[in-house]
Structures are given as structure tokens and as C-alpha cells.
Amino acid sequence: MEKKLYRSRTDKKVCGVCAGLAKYMGMDVSVMRLITVLLILFAGGGLLAYLICALVIPEEPDNYIEG
């Protein structure tokens, strides 16, 4: 089955982008959130990238089961 990228409905702090990306990449969500905060603070474009992802990545369907 092919993996799909979704924003998380259940494990979200702001929009669910970090949880969705972490699930897609198979990594811990805390590490993804730390990377995101560091990008926002030090890279400058991190906030813009997060906002674009929040708009572009679809939210998990109600009946979505991770497989």
C-alpha cells in the first residue's frame, strides 16, 4: 500500500503538520517539532514553509486507518 501525506487530526498542536510529516517519514513527532522550531528561529523561512504546508497538505480523512 502506498503512503500518503496528511495533516494529523489526533496528534496536533497547531495544525497537525509536524505530526503528519513525522508519521509519513517514520520518525518521532517530538523530533519533527524540534526541527520545525529550529527552522523557524534560525532559517527564517521555516514559518512560511509551515504555513504553506498547513494550507497545501490535506487533513486526514475521518475513516483513515494507518496501514
N, C-alpha and C positions, 0 to 999 in steps of 0.2 A: 504494500500500500504506500502511496506517495505522501510525504509530509506536506502539510500546508501551514502557512504562517497566519496566525490570528492573534488579535489582542485578547488577553485573558479577561474573562468575566469574573472569575472567582478570586484570583490572586493579584489584585491590583491595588496600587497606592494612589496613582493619579489617573492614568488612562489605560493601564494594562499592557503598555508597550514592552516594558522590560521583562515582565513575566512571559509574555508571548514569545519574545526573541529568545529568552533563556530556554524555554521549553522546546523551541524549534532547533536550537543549537545543542541541546542536551547538556546544559550547564546549570549551575546553581543560580537561582534568581538573585540572591544577595550579591554575588559577584557581578552580575549584569547591572544591577542598580549602582554598585560602586563605580563601575566603568562609566556609566552614564553621568553620574555626578562629577567625576573627574573630567570627562569631556566637556561638560557644561562649564565648569570652573576654569579649566586651563586651555581648552582648544577653541573656545569662542563660538564655534558653530554647533556645539552639542545641543543647545536649546532649540535651535532652528531645526536640526535633524530630528529631535524628539517630536516636535510639533508636526512636522511633515509626516513622520511615521504614524502619529496618532490620527491624522486625517486620512492617510492612504491605506493603512493596514485594516482589514475588516475585523469586526468583533466576532468572537466565537459564536457559532450558531447555538441555539438553546439545546439542541439534541446532540451536540458534538461530544464524541467519546474518543479519547486519545487512544490510538492503537499501536 
